[in-house]
Amino acid sequence: MDEATPAPSANKSPPDWERSTLEKLLMATVREQRAARRWRIFFRLLWLSVFVFIVAMLMRDYATRATLTQPHTALIEVRGVIASDAPANAHAVVESLRAAFEEPTAKGVLLLISSPGGSPVQAGIIADEIHRLRALHDKPVHAVIEEVGASAAYYVASAATAIHVDKASLVGSIGVMMDGFGFTELMNKVGVERRLLTAGANKGFMDPFSPPNEAQVQHTQQMLDDIHQQFIEVVRKGRGERLRETPETFSGLIWSGQRAVDKGLADGFGSVSSVARDVIGAELIIDYTQRENVAQQLARRFGSGAGEAAVQTLRDWGWTLR
């Protein structure tokens, strides 16, 4: 009699490959769920940050509008190098000045200067606009030099009604400079020959890889002297009889704030708060400095397309960002 073949057990475990496949599928599902949860948290935090940012901007604008109804001192900062591609550029400073002068509750304008100088062109534009606005609105402009107000920064300060310094501020440097390098001796030592072709006798003007040309050097010096004379006239116009000229005054030297007061390059000692309170007579200070807006900041960090797109989205919601 043949033995009966035993029926397969209902509790028999699946083969190893099936179990392994099921485990992999299960782990993949868990990972996807975790990733989806992380992304949900990320986007929620992102939108929360955007919301908080918008609320902060609205509160700041509301506070500014509320304080504008009170008599105040309009503060404009001129920090860092004065240049067309720097925060302290003529366009930004001039727009800040116009806003401050046109605000009837601004009792005076205070230029907070902490700059080693920069472009005489940018400084000239700012100084000319200060003189124009002073005559147009009959409103005082006080410059407060903190760490340093030298060269083009002093050019700007000299257009103010008065200049205030700290005893240890660095003030002056009324001069013009053009610098560079000459590599001809080094090229001779290493056996490098300069081959420069130009159309126009002076097109290779002051080329650092060519020997100095005396006629070009004299032309450059004359150009620097012309700009220096413009600088001198601006300082004389701004300081008037307060300036105590000596042979050193326009030599390019820089002085401490205390010496600057003695020489008539500054009027006295003071800080932003003391000048606003004691000189202008409006202790409340409101910052009128034009800075990079949100679009410009995002564009600089992430590229112009991403920055403009992000700000346009916020504008589509009806928000105005400053």
Solvent accessible surface area in square Angstrom, and as a share of the most:
residue,aa,sasa,rsa
1,M,239,1.07
2,D,137,0.71
3,E,166,0.74
4,A,96,0.75
5,T,125,0.73
6,P,116,0.73
7,A,90,0.70
8,P,124,0.78
9,S,73,0.47
10,A,109,0.85
11,N,141,0.72
12,K,161,0.68
13,S,79,0.51
14,P,63,0.39
15,P,69,0.44
16,D,98,0.51
17,W,170,0.60
18,E,61,0.27
19,R,100,0.36
20,S,46,0.30
21,T,62,0.36
22,L,112,0.56
23,E,96,0.43
24,K,143,0.60
25,L,108,0.54
26,L,114,0.57
27,M,95,0.42
28,A,35,0.27
29,T,66,0.38
30,V,42,0.24
31,R,136,0.50
32,E,121,0.54
33,Q,108,0.48
34,R,119,0.43
35,A,35,0.27
36,A,44,0.34
37,R,115,0.42
38,R,153,0.56
39,W,144,0.50
40,R,119,0.43
41,I,85,0.43
42,F,102,0.42
43,F,95,0.39
44,R,161,0.59
45,L,105,0.52
46,L,79,0.39
47,W,133,0.47
48,L,100,0.50
49,S,66,0.42
50,V,35,0.20
51,F,129,0.54
52,V,85,0.49
53,F,73,0.31
54,I,9,0.04
55,V,53,0.30
56,A,46,0.36
57,M,32,0.14
58,L,71,0.35
59,M,128,0.57
60,R,112,0.41
61,D,15,0.08
62,Y,151,0.57
63,A,52,0.40
64,T,41,0.24
65,R,144,0.52
66,A,50,0.39
67,T,39,0.23
68,L,47,0.23
69,T,103,0.60
70,Q,88,0.39
71,P,80,0.50
72,H,0,0.00
73,T,0,0.00
74,A,0,0.00
75,L,18,0.09
76,I,1,0.00
77,E,38,0.17
78,V,0,0.00
79,R,108,0.40
80,G,35,0.34
81,V,79,0.45
82,I,0,0.00
83,A,21,0.16
84,S,82,0.53
85,D,133,0.69
86,A,20,0.15
87,P,121,0.76
88,A,3,0.03
89,N,29,0.15
90,A,5,0.04
91,H,131,0.58
92,A,15,0.11
93,V,4,0.02
94,V,11,0.07
95,E,52,0.23
96,S,1,0.00
97,L,0,0.00
98,R,88,0.32
99,A,46,0.35
100,A,0,0.00
101,F,4,0.02
102,E,115,0.52
103,E,36,0.16
104,P,110,0.69
105,T,32,0.19
106,A,1,0.01
107,K,99,0.42
108,G,0,0.00
109,V,0,0.00
110,L,0,0.00
111,L,0,0.00
112,L,8,0.04
113,I,0,0.00
114,S,16,0.11
115,S,0,0.00
116,P,77,0.49
117,G,3,0.03
118,G,38,0.37
119,S,32,0.20
120,P,55,0.35
121,V,101,0.58
122,Q,26,0.11
123,A,0,0.00
124,G,12,0.11
125,I,83,0.42
126,I,0,0.00
127,A,1,0.01
128,D,93,0.48
129,E,15,0.07
130,I,0,0.00
131,H,37,0.17
132,R,114,0.42
133,L,2,0.01
134,R,71,0.26
135,A,89,0.69
136,L,114,0.57
137,H,63,0.28
138,D,133,0.69
139,K,25,0.11
140,P,48,0.30
141,V,0,0.00
142,H,16,0.07
143,A,0,0.00
144,V,2,0.01
145,I,1,0.01
146,E,64,0.29
147,E,128,0.57
148,V,28,0.16
149,G,0,0.00
150,A,6,0.05
151,S,29,0.19
152,A,4,0.03
153,A,0,0.00
154,Y,0,0.00
155,Y,21,0.08
156,V,0,0.00
157,A,0,0.00
158,S,0,0.00
159,A,0,0.00
160,A,1,0.01
161,T,43,0.25
162,A,13,0.10
163,I,0,0.00
164,H,16,0.07
165,V,0,0.00
166,D,76,0.40
167,K,118,0.50
168,A,79,0.61
169,S,2,0.01
170,L,86,0.43
171,V,0,0.00
172,G,0,0.00
173,S,29,0.19
174,I,0,0.00
175,G,20,0.19
176,V,46,0.27
177,M,159,0.71
178,M,101,0.45
179,D,114,0.59
180,G,61,0.59
181,F,163,0.68
182,G,66,0.64
183,F,68,0.28
184,T,31,0.18
185,E,123,0.55
186,L,104,0.52
187,M,21,0.09
188,N,108,0.55
189,K,167,0.71
190,V,95,0.55
191,G,68,0.65
192,V,82,0.47
193,E,123,0.55
194,R,98,0.36
195,R,196,0.72
196,L,76,0.38
197,L,172,0.86
198,T,67,0.39
199,A,100,0.77
200,G,48,0.47
201,A,102,0.79
202,N,89,0.46
203,K,153,0.65
204,G,22,0.21
205,F,73,0.30
206,M,81,0.36
207,D,22,0.12
208,P,52,0.33
209,F,82,0.34
210,S,30,0.19
211,P,102,0.64
212,P,113,0.71
213,N,71,0.36
214,E,114,0.51
215,A,70,0.54
216,Q,16,0.07
217,V,56,0.32
218,Q,112,0.50
219,H,112,0.50
220,T,9,0.05
221,Q,95,0.42
222,Q,102,0.45
223,M,70,0.31
224,L,26,0.13
225,D,64,0.33
226,D,67,0.35
227,I,46,0.24
228,H,45,0.20
229,Q,87,0.39
230,Q,104,0.46
231,F,7,0.03
232,I,16,0.08
233,E,84,0.38
234,V,25,0.14
235,V,0,0.00
236,R,99,0.36
237,K,139,0.59
238,G,9,0.09
239,R,4,0.01
240,G,41,0.39
241,E,180,0.81
242,R,93,0.34
243,L,18,0.09
244,R,140,0.51
245,E,84,0.38
246,T,60,0.35
247,P,135,0.85
248,E,80,0.36
249,T,2,0.01
250,F,25,0.10
251,S,69,0.45
252,G,29,0.27
253,L,88,0.44
254,I,75,0.38
255,W,19,0.07
256,S,39,0.25
257,G,0,0.00
258,Q,97,0.43
259,R,118,0.43
260,A,0,0.00
261,V,32,0.19
262,D,87,0.45
263,K,26,0.11
264,G,3,0.03
265,L,0,0.00
266,A,3,0.03
267,D,56,0.29
268,G,18,0.17
269,F,105,0.44
270,G,21,0.20
271,S,55,0.35
272,V,25,0.14
273,S,60,0.39
274,S,29,0.19
275,V,2,0.01
276,A,1,0.00
277,R,110,0.40
278,D,98,0.51
279,V,73,0.42
280,I,23,0.11
281,G,58,0.56
282,A,6,0.04
283,E,118,0.53
284,L,64,0.32
285,I,57,0.29
286,I,19,0.10
287,D,64,0.33
288,Y,33,0.13
289,T,27,0.16
290,Q,84,0.37
291,R,143,0.52
292,E,72,0.32
293,N,50,0.26
294,V,19,0.11
295,A,7,0.05
296,Q,92,0.41
297,Q,71,0.32
298,L,46,0.23
299,A,26,0.20
300,R,152,0.56
301,R,168,0.61
302,F,137,0.57
303,G,33,0.32
304,S,76,0.49
305,G,55,0.53
306,A,57,0.44
307,G,0,0.00
308,E,88,0.40
309,A,60,0.46
310,A,44,0.34
311,V,2,0.01
312,Q,91,0.41
313,T,60,0.35
314,L,18,0.09
315,R,113,0.41
316,D,101,0.52
317,W,116,0.41
318,G,64,0.61
319,W,81,0.29
320,T,102,0.59
321,L,17,0.09
322,R,170,0.62
